[in-house]
Amino acid sequence: MVISGDGPAGNEKKLRILIVDTLVQMRKFVKFGLEKNYPNILVEEAVDAREAMSILEKKGYDLVICNLDAYTPKGEHILSWLREHAFLGGTPVIIITADNSRDSVAKAVRLGVNAYIIKPFTIDRLVQKIILVVERFDRRSSERISSTNIVRLKHKHHAAHGLLIDISLDGMLGVFSREHIIPHILEMVVADLQVDDARIITMAGFVIRIQAMEAYLDTENIKVAVKFIEGSKQTKDELFSFIEALKTR
């Protein structure tokens, strides 16, 4: 039996980011830079805290990027509101600031931010922060179970075959040969998890980490970490059952 994800590769969900900044130049810089270089990211904009809270109430986001300098103290207000929200409290937040003083960093921690980036910055640097936050929140929030089941990562017109290292309800870590074309950081993938000879669970997700298996240039194997995107209830139930069965092995 094949358990389908959210649809074919062309219809996969994107990593959804909300950028909150009064400065149109900064919003456009982040939106254009991320969407141009990482086509599987979708960036939406909010001008101020009031608009951001209204948007967040209507639909959730995988990440909020907030310019704390632009409308302090309202920037603090939106972060306090978000952290106290019954459903949105766990949303990762990266703040943009020009102040890298000790007091500023301490304030960011008190506000509950997950990372901050100092102006001026590059899009590559911002992506590094995004990867850090996504990995910290999504792969570590659920128990990881060791596994050596077969896994296939499909991306664009390619497929990489490998073995699981561990898996959770939020994501997976697998090892793949360099003979295959490996997906890039933040690239959308479809993971076919081989449960047994007759069953495959298909999970959509995106790559959050790529790492050499051994610390030398000619290493043959690459570790790839994937964050799963929430699929149908049936798919989640199948994944849960698979993980529970692994615990008894």
The 8 nearest C-alpha neighbors of each residue, nearest first, counted from 0:
[[1, 198, 197, 2, 199, 200, 3, 196],
 [2, 0, 199, 198, 3, 200, 201, 197],
 [1, 3, 200, 201, 234, 199, 0, 4],
 [4, 2, 201, 1, 5, 6, 200, 234],
 [3, 5, 202, 201, 6, 230, 203, 2],
 [6, 4, 230, 11, 3, 231, 203, 7],
 [5, 7, 4, 10, 11, 8, 3, 9],
 [8, 6, 9, 10, 11, 5, 4, 189],
 [7, 9, 10, 11, 6, 189, 155, 154],
 [8, 10, 7, 11, 6, 155, 12, 187],
 [11, 9, 8, 7, 6, 12, 5, 13],
 [12, 10, 8, 9, 13, 6, 5, 7],
 [11, 13, 10, 14, 228, 5, 39, 203],
 [12, 14, 39, 40, 15, 41, 11, 187],
 [13, 15, 40, 41, 61, 39, 16, 12],
 [16, 14, 41, 60, 61, 13, 42, 40],
 [15, 17, 42, 62, 63, 60, 61, 41],
 [16, 18, 63, 43, 44, 42, 64, 19],
 [19, 17, 64, 44, 65, 63, 45, 43],
 [20, 18, 45, 65, 46, 44, 64, 47],
 [21, 19, 46, 66, 22, 47, 26, 69],
 [20, 22, 46, 47, 69, 23, 19, 70],
 [23, 21, 20, 24, 25, 26, 69, 46],
 [22, 24, 26, 25, 27, 21, 20, 46],
 [25, 23, 27, 22, 26, 28, 29, 21],
 [24, 26, 28, 27, 23, 22, 29, 20],
 [27, 25, 23, 29, 28, 24, 30, 20],
 [26, 28, 30, 24, 25, 29, 31, 23],
 [27, 29, 25, 31, 26, 30, 32, 24],
 [30, 28, 32, 26, 27, 31, 33, 25],
 [29, 31, 27, 42, 33, 32, 28, 34],
 [32, 30, 34, 28, 33, 29, 27, 35],
 [31, 33, 29, 35, 30, 34, 28, 122],
 [34, 32, 36, 30, 37, 35, 31, 29],
 [33, 35, 38, 37, 31, 36, 40, 32],
 [36, 34, 32, 33, 31, 37, 38, 30],
 [35, 37, 33, 34, 32, 38, 31, 122],
 [36, 38, 34, 39, 33, 35, 40, 185],
 [39, 37, 34, 40, 35, 36, 41, 33],
 [38, 40, 13, 37, 187, 14, 186, 41],
 [41, 39, 14, 13, 38, 34, 37, 15],
 [40, 42, 15, 14, 13, 16, 34, 39],
 [43, 41, 16, 30, 17, 15, 40, 44],
 [44, 42, 17, 18, 16, 41, 45, 30],
 [45, 43, 18, 17, 19, 46, 26, 42],
 [44, 46, 19, 51, 50, 47, 18, 20],
 [47, 45, 21, 20, 19, 50, 44, 48],
 [46, 48, 50, 49, 45, 21, 20, 51],
 [47, 49, 51, 50, 77, 52, 73, 74],
 [50, 48, 52, 51, 47, 53, 77, 46],
 [49, 51, 53, 47, 48, 52, 45, 54],
 [50, 52, 48, 54, 45, 53, 49, 55],
 [53, 51, 55, 49, 54, 50, 48, 56],
 [52, 54, 50, 56, 51, 55, 49, 57],
 [55, 53, 51, 57, 56, 52, 50, 58],
 [54, 56, 52, 58, 57, 53, 59, 51],
 [57, 55, 53, 54, 58, 52, 59, 87],
 [56, 58, 54, 55, 53, 59, 52, 60],
 [59, 57, 55, 56, 54, 60, 53, 87],
 [58, 60, 55, 61, 57, 56, 87, 54],
 [59, 61, 15, 62, 16, 17, 58, 63],
 [60, 62, 15, 16, 14, 90, 59, 91],
 [61, 63, 16, 91, 60, 92, 90, 17],
 [62, 64, 92, 17, 16, 18, 65, 93],
 [65, 63, 18, 93, 94, 92, 17, 19],
 [64, 66, 94, 19, 67, 18, 95, 63],
 [67, 65, 95, 20, 68, 94, 69, 96],
 [66, 68, 74, 69, 96, 65, 95, 94],
 [69, 67, 66, 96, 70, 71, 97, 95],
 [68, 70, 67, 66, 21, 71, 20, 22],
 [69, 71, 73, 74, 68, 72, 67, 21],
 [72, 70, 73, 74, 68, 67, 69, 75],
 [71, 73, 75, 74, 70, 76, 67, 68],
 [74, 72, 76, 71, 75, 70, 48, 77],
 [75, 73, 71, 67, 72, 76, 77, 70],
 [74, 76, 78, 73, 72, 77, 79, 71],
 [75, 77, 73, 79, 74, 78, 80, 72],
 [76, 78, 80, 74, 79, 75, 48, 81],
 [77, 79, 81, 75, 80, 76, 82, 110],
 [80, 78, 76, 82, 81, 77, 75, 83],
 [81, 79, 77, 83, 78, 82, 76, 84],
 [80, 82, 78, 84, 88, 83, 79, 77],
 [81, 83, 88, 79, 84, 80, 78, 89],
 [82, 84, 80, 81, 88, 79, 85, 87],
 [85, 83, 88, 81, 87, 82, 86, 80],
 [86, 84, 87, 88, 83, 82, 81, 89],
 [85, 87, 84, 88, 89, 83, 90, 81],
 [88, 86, 84, 89, 90, 85, 81, 82],
 [89, 87, 82, 84, 81, 90, 83, 86],
 [88, 90, 87, 91, 82, 86, 81, 136],
 [89, 91, 87, 88, 62, 92, 61, 60],
 [92, 90, 62, 113, 89, 63, 132, 93],
 [93, 91, 63, 112, 113, 64, 62, 90],
 [94, 92, 64, 114, 115, 113, 112, 65],
 [95, 93, 115, 65, 66, 64, 67, 116],
 [94, 96, 66, 116, 115, 65, 67, 117],
 [97, 95, 117, 98, 68, 67, 118, 66],
 [96, 98, 118, 117, 99, 68, 95, 119],
 [99, 97, 96, 100, 103, 117, 118, 104],
 [100, 98, 103, 97, 104, 117, 101, 96],
 [101, 99, 103, 102, 98, 104, 105, 97],
 [100, 102, 104, 103, 105, 99, 106, 98],
 [103, 101, 105, 100, 104, 106, 99, 107],
 [102, 104, 106, 100, 101, 105, 99, 98],
 [103, 105, 107, 101, 106, 102, 100, 108],
 [106, 104, 102, 108, 107, 103, 101, 109],
 [105, 107, 109, 103, 108, 104, 102, 110],
 [106, 108, 104, 110, 105, 109, 112, 103],
 [107, 109, 105, 111, 110, 106, 112, 104],
 [110, 108, 106, 111, 107, 105, 112, 104],
 [111, 109, 107, 108, 112, 106, 78, 79],
 [110, 112, 108, 109, 113, 107, 82, 78],
 [113, 111, 92, 114, 107, 110, 108, 93],
 [112, 114, 92, 93, 91, 132, 111, 115],
 [115, 113, 93, 112, 94, 128, 92, 132],
 [114, 116, 94, 93, 95, 117, 113, 96],
 [115, 117, 95, 94, 96, 118, 114, 125],
 [116, 118, 96, 97, 95, 119, 120, 99],
 [119, 117, 97, 120, 96, 116, 95, 98],
 [118, 120, 117, 121, 97, 116, 96, 95],
 [121, 119, 118, 117, 124, 122, 125, 116],
 [122, 120, 124, 123, 125, 119, 126, 118],
 [121, 123, 125, 124, 32, 126, 33, 120],
 [124, 122, 126, 121, 125, 127, 120, 33],
 [123, 125, 127, 121, 122, 126, 120, 128],
 [124, 126, 122, 128, 127, 123, 129, 121],
 [125, 127, 129, 123, 128, 124, 130, 122],
 [128, 126, 124, 130, 125, 129, 131, 123],
 [129, 127, 131, 125, 126, 130, 132, 124],
 [128, 130, 126, 132, 131, 127, 133, 125],
 [131, 129, 133, 127, 128, 132, 207, 134],
 [132, 130, 128, 134, 129, 133, 135, 127],
 [131, 133, 135, 129, 134, 130, 136, 128],
 [134, 132, 130, 136, 135, 131, 137, 129],
 [133, 135, 131, 137, 132, 136, 138, 130],
 [136, 134, 132, 133, 137, 139, 131, 138],
 [137, 135, 133, 134, 139, 140, 132, 138],
 [136, 138, 134, 140, 139, 169, 133, 135],
 [137, 139, 169, 134, 170, 140, 136, 135],
 [140, 138, 141, 137, 135, 136, 142, 134],
 [139, 141, 137, 138, 136, 142, 169, 135],
 [142, 140, 139, 167, 168, 143, 169, 138],
 [141, 143, 167, 144, 140, 139, 168, 166],
 [144, 142, 167, 166, 165, 141, 145, 139],
 [143, 145, 165, 166, 167, 146, 142, 246],
 [146, 144, 165, 164, 166, 143, 147, 245],
 [145, 147, 165, 164, 163, 148, 144, 166],
 [146, 148, 163, 162, 164, 149, 145, 165],
 [149, 147, 163, 162, 146, 193, 150, 194],
 [148, 150, 162, 193, 161, 163, 192, 147],
 [151, 149, 192, 162, 161, 191, 193, 160],
 [150, 152, 160, 191, 159, 190, 161, 153],
 [153, 151, 190, 159, 158, 189, 188, 154],
 [152, 154, 158, 189, 188, 157, 151, 190],
 [155, 153, 188, 157, 156, 158, 152, 182],
 [154, 156, 157, 153, 8, 188, 158, 9],
 [157, 155, 154, 158, 153, 8, 180, 159],
 [156, 158, 154, 155, 153, 180, 159, 152],
 [157, 159, 153, 152, 154, 151, 160, 156],
 [158, 160, 152, 179, 151, 180, 181, 153],
 [161, 159, 151, 150, 175, 152, 158, 162],
 [162, 160, 175, 150, 174, 149, 151, 159],
 [163, 161, 149, 150, 147, 173, 174, 148],
 [162, 164, 173, 147, 148, 146, 165, 172],
 [165, 163, 173, 146, 172, 145, 147, 162],
 [164, 166, 145, 146, 144, 172, 163, 171],
 [165, 167, 171, 143, 144, 170, 172, 145],
 [168, 166, 143, 169, 170, 142, 141, 171],
 [167, 169, 170, 141, 239, 238, 166, 235],
 [170, 168, 167, 227, 138, 137, 226, 141],
 [171, 169, 226, 227, 167, 225, 138, 168],
 [170, 172, 166, 225, 224, 165, 167, 173],
 [171, 173, 224, 165, 164, 223, 163, 166],
 [174, 172, 163, 164, 223, 162, 222, 171],
 [173, 175, 222, 162, 221, 161, 223, 220],
 [176, 174, 161, 221, 220, 160, 222, 177],
 [175, 177, 220, 178, 219, 179, 221, 161],
 [178, 176, 179, 219, 220, 221, 175, 180],
 [177, 179, 176, 180, 219, 175, 159, 220],
 [178, 180, 177, 159, 176, 181, 158, 160],
 [181, 179, 159, 182, 157, 178, 177, 158],
 [180, 182, 179, 159, 183, 177, 175, 158],
 [183, 181, 186, 154, 180, 184, 206, 188],
 [184, 182, 186, 185, 181, 206, 209, 187],
 [183, 185, 206, 186, 207, 208, 182, 209],
 [186, 184, 206, 205, 207, 183, 187, 37],
 [187, 185, 183, 205, 184, 206, 182, 188],
 [186, 188, 205, 204, 39, 185, 206, 154],
 [189, 187, 154, 205, 204, 153, 203, 152],
 [188, 190, 203, 153, 152, 202, 204, 191],
 [191, 189, 152, 202, 201, 151, 192, 203],
 [190, 192, 201, 151, 150, 200, 199, 193],
 [193, 191, 150, 200, 199, 190, 194, 201],
 [192, 194, 199, 149, 195, 150, 148, 191],
 [193, 195, 198, 199, 192, 241, 148, 200],
 [196, 194, 198, 197, 193, 199, 148, 192],
 [197, 195, 198, 194, 193, 199, 0, 149],
 [196, 198, 195, 0, 199, 194, 1, 193],
 [199, 197, 0, 195, 194, 1, 196, 193],
 [198, 200, 193, 1, 192, 194, 191, 201],
 [201, 199, 2, 192, 191, 1, 202, 193],
 [200, 202, 191, 3, 4, 190, 2, 192],
 [201, 203, 190, 4, 189, 227, 200, 204],
 [204, 202, 189, 228, 227, 188, 4, 190],
 [205, 203, 227, 228, 226, 188, 187, 225],
 [204, 206, 187, 186, 185, 188, 225, 226],
 [205, 207, 225, 185, 184, 186, 224, 208],
 [206, 208, 225, 224, 130, 184, 185, 134],
 [209, 207, 224, 223, 206, 184, 210, 225],
 [210, 208, 223, 222, 224, 221, 184, 211],
 [209, 211, 222, 221, 212, 223, 208, 224],
 [210, 212, 221, 213, 222, 220, 214, 218],
 [211, 213, 221, 220, 222, 210, 218, 214],
 [214, 212, 211, 218, 215, 220, 219, 221],
 [215, 213, 211, 212, 216, 218, 217, 210],
 [214, 216, 213, 217, 218, 211, 212, 219],
 [215, 217, 218, 214, 213, 211, 219, 212],
 [218, 216, 215, 219, 213, 214, 220, 211],
 [219, 217, 216, 213, 220, 215, 212, 211],
 [218, 220, 177, 176, 217, 221, 212, 178],
 [221, 219, 176, 212, 175, 177, 218, 174],
 [220, 222, 211, 212, 175, 174, 210, 176],
 [221, 223, 174, 210, 173, 209, 212, 211],
 [222, 224, 209, 173, 172, 208, 174, 221],
 [225, 223, 172, 208, 207, 171, 206, 209],
 [226, 224, 206, 171, 170, 205, 207, 204],
 [225, 227, 170, 204, 205, 169, 206, 207],
 [228, 226, 204, 170, 169, 203, 225, 229],
 [229, 227, 204, 203, 230, 226, 202, 12],
 [228, 230, 227, 231, 235, 203, 204, 169],
 [231, 229, 5, 4, 228, 234, 235, 232],
 [230, 232, 234, 233, 235, 4, 5, 229],
 [233, 231, 235, 234, 236, 230, 237, 229],
 [234, 232, 236, 231, 235, 237, 2, 230],
 [233, 235, 237, 231, 236, 232, 238, 2],
 [234, 236, 238, 232, 237, 233, 239, 231],
 [237, 235, 239, 233, 234, 238, 232, 240],
 [236, 238, 234, 240, 235, 239, 241, 233],
 [239, 237, 241, 235, 236, 240, 234, 242],
 [238, 240, 236, 242, 241, 237, 235, 243],
 [239, 241, 243, 237, 238, 242, 244, 236],
 [242, 240, 238, 244, 239, 243, 237, 245],
 [241, 243, 245, 239, 244, 240, 238, 246],
 [244, 242, 240, 246, 245, 241, 239, 247],
 [243, 245, 241, 242, 246, 247, 240, 248],
 [246, 244, 242, 248, 243, 247, 241, 144],
 [247, 245, 243, 244, 248, 242, 144, 145],
 [246, 248, 245, 244, 243, 242, 241, 144],
 [247, 245, 246, 244, 243, 146, 145, 242]]
